Amino acid sequence: DFLGWQVAGGASYTDAYDVKGDATLTARWERKTLTITIMLGYDDKSVDTNIQGASSMSDVPATVVRDGFVLEGLYYYDTSKTDGLGDRYDSALLYEDTVLIAKWTPAP
């Protein structure tokens, strides 16, 4: 999220400054915390995890488990599909709260 501008020395720039020559302004940003909801795909269970915006969920939370099954992958949740599976999530950077759905295969 954009927080505003700052002048040399770190003070916040406001319209109250009377600029009389060249000035360097630096943008101030803050990464927001995102909620990633992982629908487990059984018994209406889900797991929420938080990450910093503009980052990827590199590790699947340890709570994404299902007895007798192996996690095949995570997919973007797509309400227009019968099974809810959209495109496969491939550790892309995330910029907003996101819902993913787990796809499972029976354990050997």
N, C-alpha and C positions, 0 to 999 in steps of 0.2 A: 504494500500500500504506500502511496505517495504521502509523505508527511509534510513536505514543504521545502523551502529553500533556506540555505544558510550562507552567511558571508564568511570571509576569512576570520579565523579564530573560533568558529563554531556557533556564533550567535545566529538565531533565527532571523531571516530576512522578512521584513514586512513592508507594506506600502509607506510606512512612516519614515523610512530611510530617504534621505535627500541625496540622491546619487548625482555627483557633479563631474564624473569622468568615467573612465573604464572601471568596471567592477567584475569580479569573478564570483559567480553564485554556484553553489554545489547543491545538487538535488539530494534530499534526505529520504531514504526508503526504509521500510520495515517489512520484513517477510512475515506474512500472517500464518497462523497455525491452521492447517486444514484437517478436516475429519474425513477419514477414509473408512467407509463401511463395507465390510466384506460379508456378503450373504453366503452362508455355508451351504445352502441348497438342500437342506433337510430340516425337518421339524421347526421351520420358521426361525432358525437360529442365525444370529449374525454376530460379528465382532467389529468393534470400532477401534481404530488406531489413529493417532495424531502424528502428522509430519509437518515440517516447515514448508511453506509454499515454494514453488519453483524448485522442487526436489523430487526425487523418485522414491518409491517404496521399495528399497533394494532387498529387504528381507521380509518374507511373509511372517506375520506374528506367530509365535509358537502356539497360540490358542486356536489356530486354524487347523483343526484335526478332525478326523472322522474314523472311528473304529472300523477296521476291515477294509479301508479304502486308502488309496494313494492320491494325493493332490496332483491332478494333471496340469492345472494352470488356473490363472485368474483371468476373468473376462469382464469387460465393461458391461454393466447391466443395461439391457435394452428392452424397454417395456413393449416395444412393437413385436418382439419375438416371443413365440410360445414358451420356449425354455428360458427366456431372459438373457441368453448368451449373445452379447455383441462381439465386437472385435476383441482379440486377445490382448491383455495388458502385457506390455513388454518392457516394463521398468521405465516408461517414458516419464518426463517431468510432468508434475501435476500442478495446476494453478488454481484449482477450485475444489470444494468438497466433492467427493466422487464416490459412487457406489460400484463395487466390483462383485462378481459372483464366482464362487468356486466351482470348478468342474472336477469330478472325482472319477476314478476307475477302480474296480475291485482289486484288492491286494492279491498278489499271486499266492 
